[in-house]
């Protein structure tokens, strides 16, 4: 039996599209259980992101 692929090659734009689609789906749903599943999936995506900071000091504003 084949193993499912657990190694996806997505760029940042792909992930952005997936997150946007999930938020639209979440807004259109009435079922609280389904909404909670989507929130959990969005949280998984969020916590897998690698956040970068500039090496040099950056002051905005």
Phi, psi and omega in degrees: 000138183285144176275144175290148178287123177246015179235099182257144178251092180244141174267177185296326179292321177300314180296322178298318178295319179297315180297319179297316179296320178294321178294321177295318178297318180299319181292332183271348183275150176254335185284122182294327180294316179295320178298319180294322177298320180292319177300317179296321178293317177298323178295320178299316178297316182299315185283350176266354180289149175255117183267128182255144174239147177296146179291326179266160177297137180231122179245123178248163176117000000 
